[in-house]
Amino acid sequence: MMTFKPKKIPIRVGNRYIAILNENNAKELDVRTAERIILTVKSKEITAIVDITEKNELKDNEIGLFAETWDKLKITTKDKIRVKPAQKPKTDKYIKAKLEGKPLTAKEIDEIVEDIVNDDLSDIEMTYFVAGCFARKLSDRETVNLTKSIVKHGGQLKFKDKIVMDKHCIGGVPGNRTTMIVVPIITALGYRMPKTSSRAITSPSGTADTMEVLANVTNEASKLKKIAMKVGGFITWGGGVDLAAADDKLIRVRYPLKLDPQGMLLASIMAKKFSVSSNHVLIDIPIGPQGKVKDKKDAAKLKKRFFTIGKMLGMRMKVIITSADQPVGNGIGPVLEAIDVIKVLKNEPDAPKDLRDKAIKLVTELLYLTKKYSFKYQARKTAIKTLESGKAWEQFQKIIKAQGKRRMPKVGEYKFVVRSGRSGKVTMIKNKLIATIARSAGAPKDPGAGVYINKKLGEKVRKGEALFTVYAENKTRIGYVRNLEYKKAYTIK
Amino acid sequence: MMTFKPKKIPIRVGNRYIAILNENNAKELDVRTAERIILTVKSKEITAIVDITEKNELKDNEIGLFAETWDKLKITTKDKIRVKPAQKPKTDKYIKAKLEGKPLTAKEIDEIVEDIVNDDLSDIEMTYFVAGCFARKLSDRETVNLTKSIVKHGGQLKFKDKIVMDKHCIGGVPGNRTTMIVVPIITALGYRMPKTSSRAITSPSGTADTMEVLANVTNEASKLKKIAMKVGGFITWGGGVDLAAADDKLIRVRYPLKLDPQGMLLASIMAKKFSVSSNHVLIDIPIGPQGKVKDKKDAAKLKKRFFTIGKMLGMRMKVIITSADQPVGNGIGPVLEAIDVIKVLKNEPDAPKDLRDKAIKLVTELLYLTKKYSFKYQARKTAIKTLESGKAWEQFQKIIKAQGKRRMPKVGEYKFVVRSGRSGKVTMIKNKLIATIARSAGAPKDPGAGVYINKKLGEKVRKGEALFTVYAENKTRIGYVRNLEYKKAYTIK
């Protein structure tokens, strides 16, 4: 035990408590960088992670504390801080064992998740955990246990309905905003569908970003529960309800290497379903050379894993494989996608047919999963009827109103049309490049920015005809797009 | 490109440049935690790692910079900082591939090491690299390439001698200070032996700590070269010469999980030999239930790896397997160990026989490695003669003088004798517990602290006779030891 004089470092750096010692004091306490110490002030106590600085930066027996620690312990400059080394978390052992190839037990996983949620693991330790799950893989059993732990240590929305529906697309396809059509149809039919979605990380828009141009997507859990009880469902941002706190923390350390350990990814997805009581779950795996999953073999494996894990969690599962060969719908970027969705729901003649078809396919699968239909075509008929009757559109407006309606921003006023250099047929559209173009144009930060697809795969095009149109909210962004190899986005043959 | 007003955070947190942005600005720049940005002030430019704070912590367009960044860019509060996102280091790809199980090429390893040395990798990225090397292992080829890269990107001491000797013990045995006897004998015989050693990390003393009670161990490379040219060799702290900068940085992230990827460990050891031009290298692997290596099979594997890698590096190698069953010598802790060494070198009658025998064994192997002796007993005779004639002691004093003699501190004045509770024979001495006791007594920070072994394995002991004696420089430390289960250190049967 040593006593220190606190020195405030006037900034917050995250949730974790960090304490800075000079080299001398660290040696005396026998602690090293990233080890833990217990700080006590009066009767308050916290565990902090050690950072070490040079001797001349902090005087002997002076401890540097960032603003969050200062506030948490209600420190004043007159206080003396008592410091002693803390035990290493025992989860370090489990993480090391995983890196060595040993499977983790349910209890071990649960303790790791608990430590993560309580900010008891440093970034280095969390990184080792992710690395272990990536290099050594997680079994289905480990994945289910991880899912349950994430749910246990996060928020939950409990519904008692026998049927709570959910859907999830593993992503990689720009413009694929089926959720905003599926939820209105399903809930118009009287089923519960509490849908949480993500924001874009590297894509031009996530469902939460697109929904946000029409409605508030950051309602609290208690409010969401009320909305779902009243209008059957919602479309909200998952990160706003803290359903998977552990998951959010892991994403931070996964991001630098873009590391997606499959088991962790599955647990992350399934935890979000499990935490809102979903029991009828449809998973959409788009495949193709440009998709996240490249071929049928990998898709079949992933399908099997989703199915097995869902079953272990007591869910009725359907996993479908779709095409990742081109964007779905015409708009890419929050406002442009919202316009597509509205057109489909309002049955407008120029509504994008592929988006409509895919949404109906998904609804059909979900309805059929209830086992209330003897044949799939009957479920499909119900889906189409609900859409064409205008009931889905009516329902969508109810959901928007319940979440809090927002005035949709305009499409970006700066545009730039990319035209075909030759006549022929569209034989390839590069999803990733289209996404990069939409992002460079400002999406999702500038909601009116993005790309409008004028020609889709297989369509004939004449020289000089528009292939796609870039929209931006300011001129600089158009300049960014012009610096890209935007012409390579289409192949015409 | 955005422009920011700098806000100084008045502390240094390490070599890496860290820049803090608020959430808004991070979004605008499209950067995330641990991503990189390029900061430009006037004509100066650096790459910094991003940390993100809440909106109310930093104003929009205000950037938080720690003291090292402030100094490096010579910032004044009036300056404007231009900021743009930087490319991800391409080594991220290699690190991810290693985690996936793909071997690394020489070029890939070299680029990773270069990035590490230049502080271009964040802790998270370095952690993934260590995890990859641990979970996927490094082949001999990868290990050799890692060794060469560490040497290339660190300091070097070049000697042109046909014979440059070196030795290394993988550790785990308290009191094992043979180096301080081997180097004087070898250099007294006219061979070059530029020996770098480590300080204790978790042990009660490293060779550098023990040597430091007699001589300065932090001479610069140029001075060390002169010393070795003048008196044949030195015994210095490796960390003081920056021979393996990459290695030191990796140790920081290895420490939290105490992760020792074997290839990385081997590269770290061999790089230190290679960087001082050693070409005749003896490796000592102590084995036993208490050692770092538990059994003969593992020892044989490790022996083979050392041998292969040394050969690939153009070294003449000898690897011996010794016992890790009890401490070597009687003293444990810097001053107590130095006293043992001096007694052996001065041929005093109470010099610890086991330490003397082991040192002679090591010298014999090194001499025999030169191929100048037809039979090992001849080499052994030379070793003994050099020691017994007093030449080694004379030579040790020359080395001390060349490095800078220090006045040896006293043995701690507080002591505590642990006596046998019964009569019998010593059948076990627990190395780890003895090390913990010596460390709790204050070693290596308090050089006079430690443990003196009164009875060794196999010795007869009467009830009430001293088994070992604890020395400390202050009373509190004796109290710490009394809190340990010190009685369990010995088994008497």
Interface residues (C-beta under 8 A of the other chain):
Chain A: I9 P10 I11 R12 V13 G14 I20 K27 E28 D30 R32 T33 A34 E35 D51 T53 E54 E57 L58 G64 A67 K88 D92 I95 K96 L99 E100 G101 S122 D123 I124 E125 T127 Y128 A131 G132 F134 A135 R136 R252 V253 Y255 P256 L257 K258 L259 R439 K445
Chain B: I9 P10 I11 R12 V13 G14 I20 K27 E28 D30 R32 T33 A34 E35 D51 T53 E54 E57 L58 G64 A67 K88 D92 I95 K96 L99 E100 G101 S122 D123 I124 E125 T127 Y128 A131 G132 F134 A135 R136 R252 V253 Y255 P256 L257 K258 L259 R439 K445
